Amino acid sequence: MEFKEAIKSSFVLIGFSGAGKWDGNIVNPIPELLEKSYRFFSKYKISKIVGVCLPPRSDHYFYTCGMEIESVDFHKVEQGMTLHTFPSQKYVVFKHIGHAKEIPNSYGKLWNIFEEQGYNIKKGMPEIEIVATNMFEKEETNEYEMEIWIPIE
């Protein structure tokens, strides 16, 4: 599994959020948030859906699925949505390719590489998942791709 280091500039994210729990089989509520976000944001013709998980590498988390906006675009925030701002941060970026049900396996490989390379998670920063909108409805195919961004110290 290949990876790269990258700096992500500060950003503002609006979207739909929920508390989640990894139970070893299903990652709730991420699939529902992704679908809801895609339907809502398709009217803005965006190219990617951004998922943010706080804290990173936890079985109990708070997940937001949405889109990045410029600070002047706050008019896009509607009732029931959340808004988050994040500072610039250094990340290690991995790519998952394949069926969405294999994402947990990709994370397992990712954590092994992460630890072998001596990276440390930057606490308080978000783990980010980025999916191109053209991947919607391809989750159950081998064509599905997404990026996983892990914050590092």
N, C-alpha and C positions, 0 to 999 in steps of 0.2 A: 504494500500500500504506500503510494507516494504521498509526500506532503511538502508544503512550503511554509515559510514564515511570511507574514504580511502585517502591515499596520492598517487598521481600519480607523478612518477619521471619525470624529464625533458624529452621532446621528440621532434623529428623532424617529421613533417607531409608533405608529398607531395600529390598533388591531383589536382582536378578540382574545380574551385571556381566560385562564382557568387553572385551578390547582390540579396537579396531576400526581400519579403514583405509578411507578414501574412495578408490575407484579410478575415479571418473568415471561409474560406472554403477550400482553397488550399494553401499549403506551397510551394511556388515557390522559387527557382528552384530545391529544394532538390530531388524529385524523379528522375529527369533527371540526376543530378550529381551522385546519387547513382548508377544508371544503367550504366552510362559511366565509373565510377570508377570500378565497378565490372568487366565489360568486359575487361578493360585495365589491371587491376591488377591480373586477374585470371591466367595470364601467370607466375606470381611469386608464385603461390600456397599459398597465404596468408590465414590466418584463420579468419581475421576480417577486416571490413571496418570501418574507423574512420571518423566521421563527426564533424567538429568544427564550432561553431557559435559565432560570435562576433558582437555586445556585447550580453551577455546573457539576456534573458527575454525582448526582444525588438521586435516590429512589423516590424522594418526595420533593416536588418542585412546583414552580409557578411558570406557566408557559404562555407566551403571547405570540400570536401568529398574525402578521399583518404586512404593512408596507412602510418603507422609509418615506418621510416627507421633509420638505423644507420648512423652516420655522414659520414662514408666511402662509403655509397651507393648513393652518389649524381649522379652517372652515370645513375640512374633510372629516373631522372628528364628529361622529354622531352618537346619539344616546346608546349606551351599552358598550361603548368602545373604551379602551384604555390608551393612555399616552405615556411613553417612557422616553427619557433622554439618556444617552450614554456617552461618556467621554472617549476620546481617542485611545486606542489600546492595541498592543501587539498580540497577534494570534498565530497559532499553528493551524494551517488549513489542510483538510483532508477531503477527498472526494469519494462518495459512495456511488457505485454504479451497479444497478440490478434491482430486482424485486424489492419493494418497500419492506416486506416482511424480513428481509435480510439486513436491514439497518442495524438491529441490535448486534449482529455478528460483525458488522463493520466497526461498530463502536468497540467491541471486544478487541479487535485487531488494532484499532487506533490507540486504545489505552496501553497495550503492550508496547507499541512503538514509542508512545509518549514517555513511558517510564524508562525504556531502554535508552532513549536519547537524553534522559536527565531533565526533562521539562517539569516545571512546577506550575500548577494552576494558580492564576491570579484570583484570589478570593474577592468577592464582591462585584466581579465583572461577569457579563453574560456569556453563556455558550450560545453560539448562533448557528442556525441551519438556514441555508439559502437554496431555494428551489425555483428554477425558471418556470414561468407560467405555462410554457408549452409542454411541461411535464405532467400537467393536470390530466387525470384519467389514464396515465401510463404507469401508475404505481404498481400494478400487478404484471409489469413486463420487465424484460431485461434491459430495456432502453432507459429506464428511470435513472435519473442522476440528481444528486444534491451535494452541496458543499457543507462540511462541518467545520466550524471555527471554534477552537478552544483557546481561551485567554491564558496567556503565559506571563510569568514575572519577568 
